[in-house]
Amino acid sequence: MRLPLISAAIIDDDEIYRFIIARMLKNSGIALVFQAENGKKGIQQIETSLILPEVLIVDIEMPVMNGFETAQYIKMNWPQIGIIAHSSLIDDKTKALMIKSGADLFLPKPCSASELIGSICQLAVLK
């Protein structure tokens, strides 16, 4: 069974991890709008994209512009975009700060494909 078409984007500095997530999205029928290796490039992609992603998967630890700054900027400018923070930093303080910065959900890295896809679908329905 294919899911209804949902659009998502990935902002993560790990190229291999972006590839894995992109493959999960494709296999689940979720449209990948773009990939970016840091928050600044992700924001540039949003600004020039013809289609806004419904959900962003955002890493926390990235060069140039980290996940906290990225989530905060995106929520101020595109509040309709859902944000899933996806990181190996899983302490309560980091999770709380990421939610305060604008993330709607937090998922630890790594997580199962079903957990990630389920979270994307849940967030897309809420938006």
N, C-alpha and C positions, 0 to 999 in steps of 0.2 A: 504494500500500500504506500503510495506517495503522499507526502504532506502537501497542503496547499502552498502555493508559492509565497515564500517569505524572503525578504532581502536582508543580507547581513554583510558586515565588513570586519576585517581583522586588522588590529593595530598591535603589532608585537615585533620586537627586534630579532627574534629567533627565526631565521628563514626556514629551518626544518620544521619547527613547530607550526609556523604559518601554513606550510605545505600540508601537514597532517590535518590541521583544522579545516583547510580549504577542501580537502578530500572528504572529510566527514560531512561538510555542508553539501557538497555535490552529490554524495551518495544518498543524502536525505531529501534532495529536491529543493534545497534552500539556495537561492541565487546569491552568488558572491559579487558584491558591487565593486569592492576594491580590497587591496592589501597594502599596508604601509608599515615601515620599519620603526617609526617613532610617532609621537603625538603630533609634532609639527607637520610632518608629511601627511598624516591622517587627516588633519584639519584642512590642509591644502586640497586633498582629494575630495573632501566633502564640499568645499567651496566651488570646485569646478565640475562636480558630478551632476549629470542630468537626472540621476535617480538617487535620492537619499536612502541609505540603508535604514531599515526599521530597527535593527539591532546592531550594536557595535560590540565586538569582543576585544577588550582592552587589557593589555599587560600593564603591570605597575612599574617594574624596573626597566626603563628604556633610556637610551641616550637622547640628548637634545631636549626632549619634553617628556617627562614621566607620566605615568597613568593618572596620578592625582591632578596634575595641571591639565591634562587632556580632558578628563571627565568634567572638570569644573568649566572649562571653556566651552565644551560641546553642550552641556546642559544650559549654559547661559544663552547660547546662540541657536541651538536646535533642541529645545526641550522635548520635542516629540520623538527623538531618537532614544531608544532603550539602550542602556549600557550594562554589559556584563563584565565585571572585573574578573580577570582570569590570571592567577598568579601563584607562584610557589611560596610567596610570603603569606602565611596563613594565621599569624597571631591576631588576637582580638583587636589590638590597637590599630593595626594596619587595615583590617577589614572595616572597622568603624570609620577610620579616616577616609577610606575609599568610598564608602556609602555617603559620608558627609560631603565628599567632593562631587558627588553626582551619580555614582554607580547605582543601578537599581538592584542588582544581584551580585553576589560574589561566589565564584567557583574556584576551588583549589586546582592547581596544576600538579599532576595531570588529573583528569577526570574521565569518566567513561563517555563514549560517544552518545549513548542514550541520555545521560545526565546533561550534557552540553546541548544537544538538540532539543530535549524537553524544555530546558530553561529558555532557549531562544524562542521556541513556539509559545511558551507561557508569556514571555515578555512581549512578543509581537501581538498577541491577542489583547493584552492589557493596554497597549498604546493606541 
